Amino acid sequence: MYLTFQTVIGVGLCLLGYHLMKSWLMSHVKTVLITGASAGIGKSFAEVFYRNGFDLVLTARRTERLESVKEELIKSNVNNGKIIL
């Protein structure tokens, strides 16, 4: 997998933006929709948001892998939130 400079900068800005707006997000947003959540950055975002108490709506083309991601998140016992596939 090759990452372009724009992709790296975009991901960095997304992560920075998340940290800067975390308190606003926690008080206003309860559910997060994540596409491509079966692997890569989508899976990582699912883990981060779930760990921080958000409910998740996850989508991906590979439903088997998406089911395993859901099971991993539930087994982590860090959140009693909902996970919808």
C-alpha positions in Angstrom: 0.0 0.0 0.0 1.4 3.4 -0.9 0.3 6.6 0.8 0.6 9.9 -1.0 1.7 13.1 0.8 -1.9 14.4 0.6 -3.3 11.2 2.3 -0.8 11.5 5.1 -1.5 15.2 5.7 -5.3 14.5 5.5 -5.1 11.7 8.1 -3.0 13.9 10.3 -5.4 16.8 10.1 -8.3 14.4 10.8 -6.6 13.2 14.0 -5.6 16.7 15.0 -9.1 17.9 14.4 -10.5 15.1 16.5 -8.3 15.9 19.4 -9.0 19.6 19.2 -12.8 19.1 19.1 -13.0 16.2 21.4 -14.8 18.0 24.2 -17.3 19.5 21.7 -17.8 16.0 20.1 -18.4 14.4 23.5 -21.1 16.8 24.4 -22.9 17.1 21.1 -22.3 13.9 19.1 -23.3 10.4 20.5 -23.2 8.2 17.3 -20.5 8.0 14.7 -20.8 6.5 11.2 -17.6 5.0 9.9 -17.2 3.6 6.4 -14.5 1.0 5.6 -14.4 -0.1 9.2 -13.2 -3.7 8.5 -9.5 -2.7 8.2 -7.0 0.1 8.2 -7.8 3.6 9.2 -11.6 2.9 9.4 -11.0 0.1 11.9 -8.6 2.4 13.9 -11.2 5.2 14.0 -13.8 2.7 15.2 -11.5 1.6 18.0 -10.7 5.2 19.0 -14.3 6.4 19.0 -15.6 3.3 20.8 -12.9 3.7 23.4 -14.1 7.3 23.9 -17.7 6.3 24.6 -19.4 6.8 21.2 -22.0 4.5 19.7 -20.9 3.3 16.3 -22.5 2.6 12.9 -20.0 0.6 10.9 -20.0 -0.2 7.2 -17.6 -2.1 5.0 -17.6 -4.3 1.9 -16.2 -7.3 3.8 -19.0 -8.2 6.2 -17.1 -11.2 7.7 -14.2 -8.9 8.8 -16.7 -6.3 10.0 -18.3 -8.9 12.2 -14.9 -9.7 13.7 -14.2 -6.0 14.3 -17.5 -5.8 16.2 -16.6 -8.8 18.3 -13.2 -7.4 19.1 -14.7 -4.1 20.2 -17.3 -5.8 22.4 -14.7 -8.1 24.0 -12.5 -5.0 24.8 -15.2 -4.0 27.5 -14.2 -0.4 27.3 -17.7 0.9 26.3 -21.2 -0.4 26.8 -22.3 1.5 23.7 -24.2 0.2 20.7 -22.5 -1.1 17.5 -24.7 -1.3 14.4 -23.5 -3.0 11.2 
